Amino acid sequence: MLVLALLVVLWHVLTSPTLLPPIYFAEANQAAFFFGEPIQVFASPVAVVRVGEIYEHRGVTLVETLLAFFIGTVSGVAIGLWLALSPTASAIFDPYIKAINAMHA
């Protein structure tokens, strides 16, 4: 807990335009723009919950997650069956699938 508290304090000091002169940025507010100020970052979720907007966002995220899962599952099974049952398609696409797997890993 102490390490977390020290990190938050360090984050606050490095992004506050009044505590330190600008070290890496030309203007004092640029560090806060790129990294956010911890007080505002932690206050944002509280404000969203207080207003009640979070339930709409959670609903949209849930729908998007379920749609992505079902679309990915159906298309993956369909393409997998097509490649398994068609030797020509499998022979054509096998080098590309192996290359993609090699780049991904």
PyMOL commands that set and color helices and strands:
alter all, ss='L'
color gray80, all
select helices_A, chain A and resi 2-15+30-35+38-51+54-85+87-104
alter helices_A, ss='H'
color red, helices_A
deselect
rebuild
show_as cartoon
